[in-house]
Amino acid sequence: MEIIQHDVRRLDRLITDISDASRLDAELAREDAGTVDLKTFITDLVAVSRETTRNKKAVEIELKVAKLPQGVKGYVVAGHDLRIGQVITNLIENARSFVPEEHGHITISLARAGKLNIVTVDDNGPGIRADNIDRIFERFYTDRPAGEAFGQNSGLGLSISRQIVEAHGGTLTAENIPGTKPGEIKGARFVVTLPAEG
């Protein structure tokens, strides 16, 4: 009975993700964009994520906010707060699933470059296989650690996240964090750019 309930939960998650991906464009076009203070918003999301455990991993989540250039009042974007929150949460949870069982570390950084707000999510996991970097944003593609069920990670999270970011006029890319030795990889990095307001 417990196995059946677990399978039902996995199926529900998959159906939810598919529905979310299907209606996303229509929702974003219909909804009025508001003003989102990324510093406050991400600070709150990180606080919630620090309280969340997954697979009993001891994960340290660090937030770094760069000093704003002179004359810039804040890290503000025009957008849908729930959808931007969905992107940041997806990236944190994606990183959480790949960090080591012990001494897992995720760093979320917020910076400003010209007219762009830049959110970077770094982890100390194994990084992304070179042949997968272009594929991880494809719908239903998943490269989960061994033992994680497909129904728990439908392969839609990163695809939906990129869809949301692009609908806000931004970009979402992935890369590996290079180490000090040739060919060494220290983890994965996801970079979100969003047009700044003001």
PyMOL CGO cylinders between C-alpha atoms (Angstrom):
from pymol import cmd
from pymol.cgo import CYLINDER

trace = [
    CYLINDER, 0.00, 0.00, 0.00, 2.83, 2.38, 0.89, 0.3, 1, 1, 1, 1, 1, 1,
    CYLINDER, 2.83, 2.38, 0.89, 4.53, 1.70, -2.48, 0.3, 1, 1, 1, 1, 1, 1,
    CYLINDER, 4.53, 1.70, -2.48, 1.31, 2.47, -4.35, 0.3, 1, 1, 1, 1, 1, 1,
    CYLINDER, 1.31, 2.47, -4.35, 0.86, 5.75, -2.46, 0.3, 1, 1, 1, 1, 1, 1,
    CYLINDER, 0.86, 5.75, -2.46, 4.48, 6.69, -3.24, 0.3, 1, 1, 1, 1, 1, 1,
    CYLINDER, 4.48, 6.69, -3.24, 3.90, 6.00, -6.96, 0.3, 1, 1, 1, 1, 1, 1,
    CYLINDER, 3.90, 6.00, -6.96, 0.71, 8.09, -6.89, 0.3, 1, 1, 1, 1, 1, 1,
    CYLINDER, 0.71, 8.09, -6.89, 2.60, 11.01, -5.35, 0.3, 1, 1, 1, 1, 1, 1,
    CYLINDER, 2.60, 11.01, -5.35, 5.28, 10.73, -8.04, 0.3, 1, 1, 1, 1, 1, 1,
    CYLINDER, 5.28, 10.73, -8.04, 2.63, 10.65, -10.76, 0.3, 1, 1, 1, 1, 1, 1,
    CYLINDER, 2.63, 10.65, -10.76, 0.87, 13.68, -9.25, 0.3, 1, 1, 1, 1, 1, 1,
    CYLINDER, 0.87, 13.68, -9.25, 4.16, 15.60, -9.28, 0.3, 1, 1, 1, 1, 1, 1,
    CYLINDER, 4.16, 15.60, -9.28, 4.75, 14.74, -12.93, 0.3, 1, 1, 1, 1, 1, 1,
    CYLINDER, 4.75, 14.74, -12.93, 1.22, 15.76, -13.95, 0.3, 1, 1, 1, 1, 1, 1,
    CYLINDER, 1.22, 15.76, -13.95, 1.57, 19.03, -12.03, 0.3, 1, 1, 1, 1, 1, 1,
    CYLINDER, 1.57, 19.03, -12.03, 4.85, 19.83, -13.78, 0.3, 1, 1, 1, 1, 1, 1,
    CYLINDER, 4.85, 19.83, -13.78, 3.40, 19.07, -17.22, 0.3, 1, 1, 1, 1, 1, 1,
    CYLINDER, 3.40, 19.07, -17.22, 0.34, 21.23, -16.53, 0.3, 1, 1, 1, 1, 1, 1,
    CYLINDER, 0.34, 21.23, -16.53, 2.54, 24.03, -15.24, 0.3, 1, 1, 1, 1, 1, 1,
    CYLINDER, 2.54, 24.03, -15.24, 4.68, 23.98, -18.37, 0.3, 1, 1, 1, 1, 1, 1,
    CYLINDER, 4.68, 23.98, -18.37, 1.62, 23.94, -20.65, 0.3, 1, 1, 1, 1, 1, 1,
    CYLINDER, 1.62, 23.94, -20.65, -0.17, 26.93, -19.14, 0.3, 1, 1, 1, 1, 1, 1,
    CYLINDER, -0.17, 26.93, -19.14, 2.85, 29.06, -18.25, 0.3, 1, 1, 1, 1, 1, 1,
    CYLINDER, 2.85, 29.06, -18.25, 2.99, 31.25, -21.37, 0.3, 1, 1, 1, 1, 1, 1,
    CYLINDER, 2.99, 31.25, -21.37, -0.73, 32.02, -21.19, 0.3, 1, 1, 1, 1, 1, 1,
    CYLINDER, -0.73, 32.02, -21.19, -0.51, 32.91, -17.49, 0.3, 1, 1, 1, 1, 1, 1,
    CYLINDER, -0.51, 32.91, -17.49, 2.48, 35.21, -17.89, 0.3, 1, 1, 1, 1, 1, 1,
    CYLINDER, 2.48, 35.21, -17.89, 0.83, 36.99, -20.82, 0.3, 1, 1, 1, 1, 1, 1,
    CYLINDER, 0.83, 36.99, -20.82, -2.42, 37.44, -18.89, 0.3, 1, 1, 1, 1, 1, 1,
    CYLINDER, -2.42, 37.44, -18.89, -1.02, 38.53, -15.52, 0.3, 1, 1, 1, 1, 1, 1,
    CYLINDER, -1.02, 38.53, -15.52, 0.06, 42.08, -14.81, 0.3, 1, 1, 1, 1, 1, 1,
    CYLINDER, 0.06, 42.08, -14.81, 3.71, 42.34, -13.84, 0.3, 1, 1, 1, 1, 1, 1,
    CYLINDER, 3.71, 42.34, -13.84, 4.54, 43.94, -10.52, 0.3, 1, 1, 1, 1, 1, 1,
    CYLINDER, 4.54, 43.94, -10.52, 7.75, 45.21, -8.99, 0.3, 1, 1, 1, 1, 1, 1,
    CYLINDER, 7.75, 45.21, -8.99, 9.98, 42.65, -7.29, 0.3, 1, 1, 1, 1, 1, 1,
    CYLINDER, 9.98, 42.65, -7.29, 12.79, 43.59, -4.89, 0.3, 1, 1, 1, 1, 1, 1,
    CYLINDER, 12.79, 43.59, -4.89, 15.17, 40.70, -5.57, 0.3, 1, 1, 1, 1, 1, 1,
    CYLINDER, 15.17, 40.70, -5.57, 17.32, 41.27, -2.48, 0.3, 1, 1, 1, 1, 1, 1,
    CYLINDER, 17.32, 41.27, -2.48, 14.39, 41.05, -0.07, 0.3, 1, 1, 1, 1, 1, 1,
    CYLINDER, 14.39, 41.05, -0.07, 12.69, 38.30, -2.03, 0.3, 1, 1, 1, 1, 1, 1,
    CYLINDER, 12.69, 38.30, -2.03, 15.73, 36.04, -2.36, 0.3, 1, 1, 1, 1, 1, 1,
    CYLINDER, 15.73, 36.04, -2.36, 16.71, 36.64, 1.28, 0.3, 1, 1, 1, 1, 1, 1,
    CYLINDER, 16.71, 36.64, 1.28, 13.30, 35.29, 2.31, 0.3, 1, 1, 1, 1, 1, 1,
    CYLINDER, 13.30, 35.29, 2.31, 13.55, 32.32, -0.08, 0.3, 1, 1, 1, 1, 1, 1,
    CYLINDER, 13.55, 32.32, -0.08, 17.00, 31.41, 1.26, 0.3, 1, 1, 1, 1, 1, 1,
    CYLINDER, 17.00, 31.41, 1.26, 15.71, 31.58, 4.84, 0.3, 1, 1, 1, 1, 1, 1,
    CYLINDER, 15.71, 31.58, 4.84, 12.94, 29.13, 3.95, 0.3, 1, 1, 1, 1, 1, 1,
    CYLINDER, 12.94, 29.13, 3.95, 15.35, 26.85, 2.05, 0.3, 1, 1, 1, 1, 1, 1,
    CYLINDER, 15.35, 26.85, 2.05, 17.69, 26.70, 5.03, 0.3, 1, 1, 1, 1, 1, 1,
    CYLINDER, 17.69, 26.70, 5.03, 14.85, 25.21, 7.06, 0.3, 1, 1, 1, 1, 1, 1,
    CYLINDER, 14.85, 25.21, 7.06, 14.13, 22.59, 4.41, 0.3, 1, 1, 1, 1, 1, 1,
    CYLINDER, 14.13, 22.59, 4.41, 15.85, 19.22, 4.46, 0.3, 1, 1, 1, 1, 1, 1,
    CYLINDER, 15.85, 19.22, 4.46, 15.94, 16.81, 1.56, 0.3, 1, 1, 1, 1, 1, 1,
    CYLINDER, 15.94, 16.81, 1.56, 17.33, 13.29, 1.74, 0.3, 1, 1, 1, 1, 1, 1,
    CYLINDER, 17.33, 13.29, 1.74, 18.74, 14.33, 5.14, 0.3, 1, 1, 1, 1, 1, 1,
    CYLINDER, 18.74, 14.33, 5.14, 21.62, 16.15, 3.49, 0.3, 1, 1, 1, 1, 1, 1,
    CYLINDER, 21.62, 16.15, 3.49, 23.41, 18.70, 5.64, 0.3, 1, 1, 1, 1, 1, 1,
    CYLINDER, 23.41, 18.70, 5.64, 23.42, 21.56, 3.16, 0.3, 1, 1, 1, 1, 1, 1,
    CYLINDER, 23.42, 21.56, 3.16, 24.80, 24.99, 3.94, 0.3, 1, 1, 1, 1, 1, 1,
    CYLINDER, 24.80, 24.99, 3.94, 23.10, 27.75, 1.93, 0.3, 1, 1, 1, 1, 1, 1,
    CYLINDER, 23.10, 27.75, 1.93, 24.98, 31.03, 1.70, 0.3, 1, 1, 1, 1, 1, 1,
    CYLINDER, 24.98, 31.03, 1.70, 23.71, 34.33, 0.31, 0.3, 1, 1, 1, 1, 1, 1,
    CYLINDER, 23.71, 34.33, 0.31, 26.06, 36.98, -1.06, 0.3, 1, 1, 1, 1, 1, 1,
    CYLINDER, 26.06, 36.98, -1.06, 24.75, 40.38, -2.13, 0.3, 1, 1, 1, 1, 1, 1,
    CYLINDER, 24.75, 40.38, -2.13, 27.17, 42.69, -3.94, 0.3, 1, 1, 1, 1, 1, 1,
    CYLINDER, 27.17, 42.69, -3.94, 27.23, 46.38, -3.17, 0.3, 1, 1, 1, 1, 1, 1,
    CYLINDER, 27.23, 46.38, -3.17, 25.14, 48.31, -5.67, 0.3, 1, 1, 1, 1, 1, 1,
    CYLINDER, 25.14, 48.31, -5.67, 26.77, 50.80, -8.04, 0.3, 1, 1, 1, 1, 1, 1,
    CYLINDER, 26.77, 50.80, -8.04, 26.49, 54.43, -7.03, 0.3, 1, 1, 1, 1, 1, 1,
    CYLINDER, 26.49, 54.43, -7.03, 23.10, 55.91, -7.86, 0.3, 1, 1, 1, 1, 1, 1,
    CYLINDER, 23.10, 55.91, -7.86, 21.34, 52.53, -8.07, 0.3, 1, 1, 1, 1, 1, 1,
    CYLINDER, 21.34, 52.53, -8.07, 18.67, 52.22, -5.39, 0.3, 1, 1, 1, 1, 1, 1,
    CYLINDER, 18.67, 52.22, -5.39, 17.97, 48.50, -5.38, 0.3, 1, 1, 1, 1, 1, 1,
    CYLINDER, 17.97, 48.50, -5.38, 17.86, 45.12, -7.06, 0.3, 1, 1, 1, 1, 1, 1,
    CYLINDER, 17.86, 45.12, -7.06, 14.47, 45.66, -8.65, 0.3, 1, 1, 1, 1, 1, 1,
    CYLINDER, 14.47, 45.66, -8.65, 12.83, 43.87, -11.58, 0.3, 1, 1, 1, 1, 1, 1,
    CYLINDER, 12.83, 43.87, -11.58, 9.43, 44.12, -13.22, 0.3, 1, 1, 1, 1, 1, 1,
    CYLINDER, 9.43, 44.12, -13.22, 7.86, 40.70, -13.05, 0.3, 1, 1, 1, 1, 1, 1,
    CYLINDER, 7.86, 40.70, -13.05, 5.72, 38.09, -11.37, 0.3, 1, 1, 1, 1, 1, 1,
    CYLINDER, 5.72, 38.09, -11.37, 7.03, 37.40, -7.87, 0.3, 1, 1, 1, 1, 1, 1,
    CYLINDER, 7.03, 37.40, -7.87, 5.59, 33.87, -7.62, 0.3, 1, 1, 1, 1, 1, 1,
    CYLINDER, 5.59, 33.87, -7.62, 7.17, 32.83, -10.92, 0.3, 1, 1, 1, 1, 1, 1,
    CYLINDER, 7.17, 32.83, -10.92, 10.55, 34.40, -10.12, 0.3, 1, 1, 1, 1, 1, 1,
    CYLINDER, 10.55, 34.40, -10.12, 10.36, 32.65, -6.76, 0.3, 1, 1, 1, 1, 1, 1,
    CYLINDER, 10.36, 32.65, -6.76, 9.66, 29.39, -8.58, 0.3, 1, 1, 1, 1, 1, 1,
    CYLINDER, 9.66, 29.39, -8.58, 12.86, 29.82, -10.61, 0.3, 1, 1, 1, 1, 1, 1,
    CYLINDER, 12.86, 29.82, -10.61, 15.07, 30.52, -7.58, 0.3, 1, 1, 1, 1, 1, 1,
    CYLINDER, 15.07, 30.52, -7.58, 13.50, 27.65, -5.62, 0.3, 1, 1, 1, 1, 1, 1,
    CYLINDER, 13.50, 27.65, -5.62, 13.95, 25.25, -8.56, 0.3, 1, 1, 1, 1, 1, 1,
    CYLINDER, 13.95, 25.25, -8.56, 17.61, 26.18, -8.85, 0.3, 1, 1, 1, 1, 1, 1,
    CYLINDER, 17.61, 26.18, -8.85, 18.23, 25.79, -5.12, 0.3, 1, 1, 1, 1, 1, 1,
    CYLINDER, 18.23, 25.79, -5.12, 16.50, 22.41, -5.03, 0.3, 1, 1, 1, 1, 1, 1,
    CYLINDER, 16.50, 22.41, -5.03, 18.34, 21.29, -8.15, 0.3, 1, 1, 1, 1, 1, 1,
    CYLINDER, 18.34, 21.29, -8.15, 21.64, 22.22, -6.49, 0.3, 1, 1, 1, 1, 1, 1,
    CYLINDER, 21.64, 22.22, -6.49, 20.59, 20.53, -3.25, 0.3, 1, 1, 1, 1, 1, 1,
    CYLINDER, 20.59, 20.53, -3.25, 20.05, 17.22, -5.06, 0.3, 1, 1, 1, 1, 1, 1,
    CYLINDER, 20.05, 17.22, -5.06, 23.58, 17.18, -6.45, 0.3, 1, 1, 1, 1, 1, 1,
    CYLINDER, 23.58, 17.18, -6.45, 25.71, 18.32, -3.49, 0.3, 1, 1, 1, 1, 1, 1,
    CYLINDER, 25.71, 18.32, -3.49, 27.55, 15.71, -1.38, 0.3, 1, 1, 1, 1, 1, 1,
    CYLINDER, 27.55, 15.71, -1.38, 25.80, 13.96, 1.49, 0.3, 1, 1, 1, 1, 1, 1,
    CYLINDER, 25.80, 13.96, 1.49, 28.22, 15.71, 3.85, 0.3, 1, 1, 1, 1, 1, 1,
    CYLINDER, 28.22, 15.71, 3.85, 29.50, 19.28, 3.59, 0.3, 1, 1, 1, 1, 1, 1,
    CYLINDER, 29.50, 19.28, 3.59, 27.06, 20.20, 0.85, 0.3, 1, 1, 1, 1, 1, 1,
    CYLINDER, 27.06, 20.20, 0.85, 27.30, 23.90, 0.03, 0.3, 1, 1, 1, 1, 1, 1,
    CYLINDER, 27.30, 23.90, 0.03, 25.14, 26.18, -2.12, 0.3, 1, 1, 1, 1, 1, 1,
    CYLINDER, 25.14, 26.18, -2.12, 25.95, 29.84, -2.72, 0.3, 1, 1, 1, 1, 1, 1,
    CYLINDER, 25.95, 29.84, -2.72, 23.37, 32.27, -4.10, 0.3, 1, 1, 1, 1, 1, 1,
    CYLINDER, 23.37, 32.27, -4.10, 24.90, 35.53, -5.30, 0.3, 1, 1, 1, 1, 1, 1,
    CYLINDER, 24.90, 35.53, -5.30, 23.13, 38.72, -6.36, 0.3, 1, 1, 1, 1, 1, 1,
    CYLINDER, 23.13, 38.72, -6.36, 24.95, 41.39, -8.36, 0.3, 1, 1, 1, 1, 1, 1,
    CYLINDER, 24.95, 41.39, -8.36, 24.28, 44.18, -10.84, 0.3, 1, 1, 1, 1, 1, 1,
    CYLINDER, 24.28, 44.18, -10.84, 26.00, 44.53, -14.22, 0.3, 1, 1, 1, 1, 1, 1,
    CYLINDER, 26.00, 44.53, -14.22, 24.88, 47.52, -16.23, 0.3, 1, 1, 1, 1, 1, 1,
    CYLINDER, 24.88, 47.52, -16.23, 21.13, 47.23, -16.69, 0.3, 1, 1, 1, 1, 1, 1,
    CYLINDER, 21.13, 47.23, -16.69, 20.98, 43.60, -15.59, 0.3, 1, 1, 1, 1, 1, 1,
    CYLINDER, 20.98, 43.60, -15.59, 20.42, 41.98, -12.22, 0.3, 1, 1, 1, 1, 1, 1,
    CYLINDER, 20.42, 41.98, -12.22, 22.40, 38.75, -12.02, 0.3, 1, 1, 1, 1, 1, 1,
    CYLINDER, 22.40, 38.75, -12.02, 21.49, 35.85, -9.74, 0.3, 1, 1, 1, 1, 1, 1,
    CYLINDER, 21.49, 35.85, -9.74, 24.06, 33.05, -9.56, 0.3, 1, 1, 1, 1, 1, 1,
    CYLINDER, 24.06, 33.05, -9.56, 23.47, 29.67, -7.89, 0.3, 1, 1, 1, 1, 1, 1,
    CYLINDER, 23.47, 29.67, -7.89, 26.66, 27.69, -7.26, 0.3, 1, 1, 1, 1, 1, 1,
    CYLINDER, 26.66, 27.69, -7.26, 26.98, 24.23, -5.73, 0.3, 1, 1, 1, 1, 1, 1,
    CYLINDER, 26.98, 24.23, -5.73, 29.86, 21.96, -4.76, 0.3, 1, 1, 1, 1, 1, 1,
    CYLINDER, 29.86, 21.96, -4.76, 28.47, 18.90, -6.50, 0.3, 1, 1, 1, 1, 1, 1,
    CYLINDER, 28.47, 18.90, -6.50, 30.07, 16.93, -9.34, 0.3, 1, 1, 1, 1, 1, 1,
    CYLINDER, 30.07, 16.93, -9.34, 29.26, 19.53, -12.00, 0.3, 1, 1, 1, 1, 1, 1,
    CYLINDER, 29.26, 19.53, -12.00, 27.54, 18.95, -15.32, 0.3, 1, 1, 1, 1, 1, 1,
    CYLINDER, 27.54, 18.95, -15.32, 28.84, 16.49, -17.88, 0.3, 1, 1, 1, 1, 1, 1,
    CYLINDER, 28.84, 16.49, -17.88, 30.07, 18.45, -20.88, 0.3, 1, 1, 1, 1, 1, 1,
    CYLINDER, 30.07, 18.45, -20.88, 27.72, 16.69, -23.28, 0.3, 1, 1, 1, 1, 1, 1,
    CYLINDER, 27.72, 16.69, -23.28, 24.73, 17.55, -21.06, 0.3, 1, 1, 1, 1, 1, 1,
    CYLINDER, 24.73, 17.55, -21.06, 25.16, 21.30, -20.58, 0.3, 1, 1, 1, 1, 1, 1,
    CYLINDER, 25.16, 21.30, -20.58, 23.07, 22.11, -23.65, 0.3, 1, 1, 1, 1, 1, 1,
    CYLINDER, 23.07, 22.11, -23.65, 20.51, 19.38, -22.89, 0.3, 1, 1, 1, 1, 1, 1,
    CYLINDER, 20.51, 19.38, -22.89, 19.63, 20.02, -19.25, 0.3, 1, 1, 1, 1, 1, 1,
    CYLINDER, 19.63, 20.02, -19.25, 17.10, 22.70, -20.23, 0.3, 1, 1, 1, 1, 1, 1,
    CYLINDER, 17.10, 22.70, -20.23, 15.21, 20.34, -22.57, 0.3, 1, 1, 1, 1, 1, 1,
    CYLINDER, 15.21, 20.34, -22.57, 11.79, 19.24, -21.42, 0.3, 1, 1, 1, 1, 1, 1,
    CYLINDER, 11.79, 19.24, -21.42, 11.77, 15.81, -19.73, 0.3, 1, 1, 1, 1, 1, 1,
    CYLINDER, 11.77, 15.81, -19.73, 15.55, 15.51, -19.84, 0.3, 1, 1, 1, 1, 1, 1,
    CYLINDER, 15.55, 15.51, -19.84, 16.94, 14.58, -16.45, 0.3, 1, 1, 1, 1, 1, 1,
    CYLINDER, 16.94, 14.58, -16.45, 20.40, 13.68, -15.21, 0.3, 1, 1, 1, 1, 1, 1,
    CYLINDER, 20.40, 13.68, -15.21, 19.65, 12.91, -11.59, 0.3, 1, 1, 1, 1, 1, 1,
    CYLINDER, 19.65, 12.91, -11.59, 21.97, 11.18, -9.15, 0.3, 1, 1, 1, 1, 1, 1,
    CYLINDER, 21.97, 11.18, -9.15, 21.60, 7.40, -8.99, 0.3, 1, 1, 1, 1, 1, 1,
    CYLINDER, 21.60, 7.40, -8.99, 18.63, 6.31, -6.93, 0.3, 1, 1, 1, 1, 1, 1,
    CYLINDER, 18.63, 6.31, -6.93, 16.42, 9.36, -7.45, 0.3, 1, 1, 1, 1, 1, 1,
    CYLINDER, 16.42, 9.36, -7.45, 13.08, 8.50, -8.98, 0.3, 1, 1, 1, 1, 1, 1,
    CYLINDER, 13.08, 8.50, -8.98, 11.93, 10.05, -12.24, 0.3, 1, 1, 1, 1, 1, 1,
    CYLINDER, 11.93, 10.05, -12.24, 8.60, 10.99, -10.70, 0.3, 1, 1, 1, 1, 1, 1,
    CYLINDER, 8.60, 10.99, -10.70, 10.35, 13.12, -8.09, 0.3, 1, 1, 1, 1, 1, 1,
    CYLINDER, 10.35, 13.12, -8.09, 12.30, 14.97, -10.75, 0.3, 1, 1, 1, 1, 1, 1,
    CYLINDER, 12.30, 14.97, -10.75, 10.31, 15.09, -13.96, 0.3, 1, 1, 1, 1, 1, 1,
    CYLINDER, 10.31, 15.09, -13.96, 12.96, 16.81, -16.06, 0.3, 1, 1, 1, 1, 1, 1,
    CYLINDER, 12.96, 16.81, -16.06, 10.74, 19.88, -16.36, 0.3, 1, 1, 1, 1, 1, 1,
    CYLINDER, 10.74, 19.88, -16.36, 12.09, 22.08, -13.57, 0.3, 1, 1, 1, 1, 1, 1,
    CYLINDER, 12.09, 22.08, -13.57, 14.97, 23.64, -15.49, 0.3, 1, 1, 1, 1, 1, 1,
    CYLINDER, 14.97, 23.64, -15.49, 12.94, 23.88, -18.69, 0.3, 1, 1, 1, 1, 1, 1,
    CYLINDER, 12.94, 23.88, -18.69, 10.13, 25.71, -16.87, 0.3, 1, 1, 1, 1, 1, 1,
    CYLINDER, 10.13, 25.71, -16.87, 12.66, 27.95, -15.11, 0.3, 1, 1, 1, 1, 1, 1,
    CYLINDER, 12.66, 27.95, -15.11, 14.23, 29.01, -18.40, 0.3, 1, 1, 1, 1, 1, 1,
    CYLINDER, 14.23, 29.01, -18.40, 10.77, 29.60, -19.86, 0.3, 1, 1, 1, 1, 1, 1,
    CYLINDER, 10.77, 29.60, -19.86, 9.88, 31.91, -16.94, 0.3, 1, 1, 1, 1, 1, 1,
    CYLINDER, 9.88, 31.91, -16.94, 13.16, 33.82, -17.11, 0.3, 1, 1, 1, 1, 1, 1,
    CYLINDER, 13.16, 33.82, -17.11, 12.89, 34.35, -20.86, 0.3, 1, 1, 1, 1, 1, 1,
    CYLINDER, 12.89, 34.35, -20.86, 9.31, 35.56, -20.44, 0.3, 1, 1, 1, 1, 1, 1,
    CYLINDER, 9.31, 35.56, -20.44, 10.76, 38.24, -18.14, 0.3, 1, 1, 1, 1, 1, 1,
    CYLINDER, 10.76, 38.24, -18.14, 13.25, 39.30, -20.82, 0.3, 1, 1, 1, 1, 1, 1,
    CYLINDER, 13.25, 39.30, -20.82, 16.17, 37.52, -19.18, 0.3, 1, 1, 1, 1, 1, 1,
    CYLINDER, 16.17, 37.52, -19.18, 18.40, 34.50, -19.66, 0.3, 1, 1, 1, 1, 1, 1,
    CYLINDER, 18.40, 34.50, -19.66, 19.18, 31.29, -17.75, 0.3, 1, 1, 1, 1, 1, 1,
    CYLINDER, 19.18, 31.29, -17.75, 22.42, 29.48, -18.49, 0.3, 1, 1, 1, 1, 1, 1,
    CYLINDER, 22.42, 29.48, -18.49, 24.51, 26.74, -16.90, 0.3, 1, 1, 1, 1, 1, 1,
    CYLINDER, 24.51, 26.74, -16.90, 28.24, 26.07, -16.67, 0.3, 1, 1, 1, 1, 1, 1,
    CYLINDER, 28.24, 26.07, -16.67, 30.78, 24.26, -14.55, 0.3, 1, 1, 1, 1, 1, 1,
    CYLINDER, 30.78, 24.26, -14.55, 32.89, 25.97, -11.91, 0.3, 1, 1, 1, 1, 1, 1,
    CYLINDER, 32.89, 25.97, -11.91, 36.54, 25.39, -12.83, 0.3, 1, 1, 1, 1, 1, 1,
    CYLINDER, 36.54, 25.39, -12.83, 39.02, 24.28, -10.21, 0.3, 1, 1, 1, 1, 1, 1,
    CYLINDER, 39.02, 24.28, -10.21, 42.65, 25.25, -9.87, 0.3, 1, 1, 1, 1, 1, 1,
    CYLINDER, 42.65, 25.25, -9.87, 43.95, 22.12, -11.60, 0.3, 1, 1, 1, 1, 1, 1,
    CYLINDER, 43.95, 22.12, -11.60, 43.53, 21.45, -15.34, 0.3, 1, 1, 1, 1, 1, 1,
    CYLINDER, 43.53, 21.45, -15.34, 40.18, 19.77, -15.99, 0.3, 1, 1, 1, 1, 1, 1,
    CYLINDER, 40.18, 19.77, -15.99, 39.10, 20.04, -12.35, 0.3, 1, 1, 1, 1, 1, 1,
    CYLINDER, 39.10, 20.04, -12.35, 35.42, 20.86, -11.72, 0.3, 1, 1, 1, 1, 1, 1,
    CYLINDER, 35.42, 20.86, -11.72, 34.37, 22.29, -8.36, 0.3, 1, 1, 1, 1, 1, 1,
    CYLINDER, 34.37, 22.29, -8.36, 30.62, 22.24, -8.99, 0.3, 1, 1, 1, 1, 1, 1,
    CYLINDER, 30.62, 22.24, -8.99, 27.83, 23.55, -11.18, 0.3, 1, 1, 1, 1, 1, 1,
    CYLINDER, 27.83, 23.55, -11.18, 26.76, 27.15, -11.70, 0.3, 1, 1, 1, 1, 1, 1,
    CYLINDER, 26.76, 27.15, -11.70, 23.42, 28.48, -12.92, 0.3, 1, 1, 1, 1, 1, 1,
    CYLINDER, 23.42, 28.48, -12.92, 23.23, 32.13, -13.94, 0.3, 1, 1, 1, 1, 1, 1,
    CYLINDER, 23.23, 32.13, -13.94, 19.99, 34.10, -14.20, 0.3, 1, 1, 1, 1, 1, 1,
    CYLINDER, 19.99, 34.10, -14.20, 19.95, 37.57, -15.73, 0.3, 1, 1, 1, 1, 1, 1,
    CYLINDER, 19.95, 37.57, -15.73, 16.90, 39.80, -15.39, 0.3, 1, 1, 1, 1, 1, 1,
    CYLINDER, 16.90, 39.80, -15.39, 16.48, 43.36, -16.73, 0.3, 1, 1, 1, 1, 1, 1,
    CYLINDER, 16.48, 43.36, -16.73, 16.78, 45.87, -13.91, 0.3, 1, 1, 1, 1, 1, 1,
    CYLINDER, 16.78, 45.87, -13.91, 14.23, 48.54, -13.13, 0.3, 1, 1, 1, 1, 1, 1,
    CYLINDER, 14.23, 48.54, -13.13, 15.78, 51.90, -12.27, 0.3, 1, 1, 1, 1, 1, 1,
]
cmd.load_cgo(trace, "trace")
